[in-house]
Amino acid sequence: MKRFENRHHKRFWTVMTAVVVLLAAAGLGTARYISADPETVTVSDTAGLRNALASGSAAVIKLDEGVYSLGGTPLVINRGVTVIGAGGNREGDAAKTKIVQNGTDRAVIINDALNDTFADVSLEALTVTGGKAAAADESFGGAGILADTGTSALSLYNVTVSDNNGGANGDGGGLFVSGLEGGKLKLDRVTVANNVTQAGGGGLYVEGDMDVSITRSAFDHNTAGSRPGGGVDIVPASAAGAGPVTITDSAFIGNAATGNNGGGLNVNVAAITVQNTTFSGNSAQYGGGIVSSAGNGGSAVPVFDHITVAENSSFQEGGGLYIAGGSVQLTGSIVSGNTTANPAYAANADIAKDQTAPLLDPARNGYNVVYHAQNMFAPGASSSKLGADAGLGAIGDHGGFTPTYALQPDSPAIGIGGTASLVYDQRGFPRMTGEPSAGAYEMLQAAARYGSSYSTAWNVQDGAAAVTVQLASESVPGLITSSSITSGGTARTFNAVSSPDKAGRAIFTVQATRQVGGTTMTIPGTFVLDLVPLPDVAAAISMPADVYQGQADVPITVTVRNAGTKDTSGEVKAVVTIPAGLMITSADVPSNWTKSSAGGTYTFSTTASLPAGSSAVFTLHGSVSETAAGAGQASVTANGGGEAAEDGGNNNASSSYAVHEIPQVISVAAPDPGYYKKGDELLFNVQYDRAVQVTGHPSLLLYIGSSTVEAAYKAGSGTSQLQFAYSITDGLADYDGISLGTAIQLNGAILESLEHAPASLTLNSVSNTSGVVIDAQAPSSTAVALPVNGYYKSGDTLNFVLHWNEKIKVSGQPSIPVQIGGTTVQAVFTALSPAQDEAAFTYTVQAADDDPDGITLDGSIMLNGGSITDLAGIQRTWPYRQQMRQASKWIHKRRS
């Protein structure tokens, strides 16, 4: 590799400088026009240009279009200045403003005194050609431009450096640029072409620890001889201070290092990044496209990101890339189709390395397409496609400032380039998806199921860009019925509608019109859409929209359907997610499917083919927790089977449900305490905690004495209170108070909430019914207590007590007839017992009463305008007993 030599020892420009100074002092040539702005001058001939540079103070020199012949004397720039061709239009045609040397000396020399601080110099919109570094003893060339930046910047914009000769020993056939740390070399839209040197750096030779930025530039058919770098050779002064060097959106085409390495680029700087750049047709002994010799020991390594290295050649190893030392980082790139003249190295025609260089770590060197690179990558999982031809078209002008390789349809590079860290390709065409192509050229390709509408989101990166899509070709006429793309903003949506019954390939031309490098460009791209028979796995799930706490069997139906036009292949998987509170107790699974579960997730899978148009149906049986509440959503995700990613829109489905609480009885209001007789209605109000609805005839069980009856549902459906009623029938009695059953009797009826949750039937908080007395029986005397046997005389009292079957009420002066001898007298009611079930009647024996055979009762009661009723007001029944004679109770008037 080229060793660094002290830059002051590489310059001996005294003769050239003296010549220029003498010319300037003689006043040869004047400026054609000096503007009102003293900082700007416009010239139209060589003499005027030399004079403006040598004696003027203008910061900007504008050159009219034309040829500025140097006549064998270099153009020397020893102050800060901006020189713009094309009449001062930096975007003008560089070919129309030429600085031409006659092939006997260098064309342009900048900072010949090697001033360390110097000043910034810019050359714009012009061509430098015809220079030659003639001195045989010089080890530096720079036939087109020989410059030293010191700690300042040299900028070339829209400049061509062509057809210059670095001589027998000079490095840098087109340009030789040296500088100190802090110095900068900036090339933007620069073409370095057809330059030659017998040493190194056929196009450009950079020496020193300076920053180098090369953007949108082309190194085309430059040649180096005995030293490296047919296109570019960068040699730092030190490993620590070197760089950074960035090369973006550029091309190295047809350069050669005939006697050394690195036909396109020779890298000696670890801090270099090469992005969106094409290497094609370059040749060398080793590394026809690139040789990297940096990256030893430090953390920095050369980075090659989204580059295309193709059709380069070497006489030995590494027709594309040769790693002579250290390591590299190669990501999102194409290294394919390179060759070697030595059949022994054919297996490493694309990438080779020196035996001291480490293997490429696949974790750090991923998303590439590499063809012939045997034993270059360390073992491990790789995101790259190794051993694959990249499927490139011909190199050419495909838009942008520099040549590129267009990808062919089905290229393995499409969509493999990793994340879109570079939002544009080499041309300035947007990388519109999250899966960009590898290499420097972006191409889009997708497959969709035929008969479907295709839609995709594209990020055009530039909201002001105009993006159009035009159908260019289709393999079957009428394949695409319509297509469109939205406008405005960075997010655009492309839609294509295909024929429902045709399969084939449609190719669209996508054009992006946007500002690239200060120029409005329309950059063409390609989108390939394959409409093919494909499976399309669709998921569906259904369950009742309303469930209730404690519900035992909730049916959940899951359907996995192949909605596509081709049988599935490989595994199809359906994952069902059930929220907490809803538990799966069992599942009916089709044959050829397996089931597994973890928590609330149930997975069903099969490797059996699911024919197009067919479905697999699963029935899951669930139960609802007693404490479940609120709403839930059961979901399913089904995929696999070989469907296209674009058909994933129907992979997910869900079914929402609401969990309803079971209506609970919070209280039961019984009839008010009191006595109820035949015909009276007993009303019971059952209060729920929410509205319920009734279909049919539920009832309440009532226990009245020893009888069980039912209070029938009467009213309240649609409200939270239900009313039940019972009309008392004859013969019922319950003097201790009625009682209720513990639950509502459905009798085939439906009792539920408004959301159809079955209501609880349990009766809670029933009001006290002990005071609800039922008396639908007439009171009757069950026995009579007579006076004790004996003789009774005038003035004695005969006491009779009638026992009743229930409590009674007595009004007025009822009496019972008593037969004494042949006379009927009346024993008059005198009192009720405290329990109200005994009535006392009394008769006082009169002097005339006489009945030696005993008195007799006929069993009747005389009301005498009064009444005897039970507490419910029912009259007593007759008689209280049969007529009887009480022979042992004698009454004699003679006994006194």
Protein Blocks (a to p, Z undefined) as FASTA:
>chain_A
ZZdddfklmgccklmmmmmmmmmmnopaiafbdcfblkbccdfbfklmmmmmmmmmbfbd
cddeddddekhpacddfbdcdddeehopakbcfklpccddehlacfbdghklopaklpad
ddehiadehiacfblkbcbehlmbccdekjaccddehiacehiaebjmlghjlbccddde
hiacddehiacehiacfbehklbccedjdddddehiacehiacfkbghjlbccddfbfkl
gcjdddehiacehiacfkbghjlbccfbfbbcdehiacehiacfeojlbccfehihiabd
cddehiacehiacfbehklbccfbhcdddehiacehiacfblklmmmmmbccdfkbccdd
fklmghiacfblghkbccdddfbdehiaehiacdddeedjbdcddddehiakgoplopaf
blbdfkopacfbfbdcedjbdcddddddehiacdddddehiakbccddddfbdfbghkam
bdcddeeijbdcddddddfkbgcdddddddddddeehiacdddddddddddddddddddd
dddfbdcehiabdcdddddddfbfbdcedjddddddddehiacfbdcddehiacddehjb
ccdddfbdcdehiacdddddddddfkbghjdddddddeejhiafklmmmmpccddddddd
ddddfbdcdddeddddehiacddddddfbdcddedjddddddehjbccddddfbhghiab
dcddddddehiacfkbpaddfbdcfklpacddfkopacdfbdghiacfklmccdfbdcdd
fbdcdddeddddehiacddddddfbdcddehjddddddehjbccddddfbdcfklpaccd
dddddfkbccfkopadehiacfklpacddfkopacdddfbdcdddfklccdfkbZZ
